[in-house]
Amino acid sequence: MKSAILALEDGSYFVGYSFGAHGETSGEVVFNTSMTGYQEILTDPSYKGQIVVMTYTQIGNYGINQEDVESEKVQANGFVIKELLPIYSNWRAKKGLEEYLRENKVVGIWGIDTRALVKRIRERGALRGVISTEEKDPAKLVEKARKVPDISKLDLVEQVATKELYYWKEGDWDLKRGYITKENEGPLIMVVDYGIKRNILRRLTQEGAKVVVVPPYHVEKRIEELKPDALFLSNGPGDPQRVVEGIRLVRRYMEKLPIMGICLGHQIIGLALGGKTYKLKFGHHGGNHPVKDLRDGHIEITAQNHNFALDPGTLKEVEITHINLLDETLEGFRHRSLPIYCVQYHPEASPGPHDSKNIFKDFVNLAMGYARSRS
């Protein structure tokens, strides 16, 4: 087995074994607390620029299939796990995790004490790091880690967003048929892609929307051409304050169209309404975050993946609808007079619990009502 080293900017390092591609990779090191769903996590565009550490100890036991992907390739910069299981067993599996990472040229490390690593991140915050199978001197790797660009200074949306407009017609997954193709007639929802997860598109389609996905630039021209019934702002990586065109887009159409946002989209809407964002110490990444709906008091267990959050005290003319019960951060709000609402968590799951999926039905119904009002 080939050795590998993970070195962090604080001077610490971990020696383990290489899996996936050989070479060197760098990024912000974050941890995910989901027990399953490593394939969806790896292909989530919101992880661009980051090295993902799984807190669950055994990874790879059900292999890799052709359906549980959230984008066209692995997006995470690197992967860190405690124990790699070389033998996988699942009726849909086509290959193992190591082969998958190797095909996608992603460097991974296993066999390290992930509990100690996660504890360090929780105490000191997200740290820049380097994984290498080539450099054997930890001190040199620590110096490289300290030179990794801050994720807030990178234009990561540009790296993951679509370059072309396309229509999406795939709905939910069926045990016998796989993903179901749906030829919906409307309402037309325009999804602005900042790093969209495919399951968001599936949920909108399953609820009856006709979905068109557009690049995050020059969206106004697309709106004038296609005349959608609603706008949806997707999730994505990086600092929301860098998505200047998205903030301007919301301000221009906030009184003209229903608008919904998830994760980065939620933050963009908040910034457009005059709010402020800040970076969390180590982010929210996992499938077990309890969120309280302040409107009726019920609790949902949610999937989350974000490094930044909105300061609720800076928002005006909005109703706070959801809070995180772990740290009381803002998880959702709606405008008091305009058809705008958004959530910080991921109601589409994949991976994660499905407690919150009805939010898509509500938005499609809102878009349908708008379509009828102007017909």
Beta strands, then each sheet from edge to edge (+ up, - down):
strand 1: 3-8
strand 2: 13-20
strand 3: 24-32
strand 4: 50-54
strand 5: 58-59
strand 6: 78-81
strand 7: 83-84
strand 8: 107-110
strand 9: 127-132
strand 10: 166-168
strand 11: 170-174
strand 12: 178-181
strand 13: 188-192
strand 14: 210-214
strand 15: 230-233
strand 16: 259-262
strand 17: 276-293
strand 18: 299-311
strand 19: 318-324
strand 20: 330-335
strand 21: 340-343
sheet 1: 1+ 2- 8+ 6+ 4+ 3+ 9- 1+
sheet 2: 5+ 7+
sheet 3: 10+ 14- 13- 15- 16- 21- 20+ 19- 17+ 18-
sheet 4: 11+ 12-
end
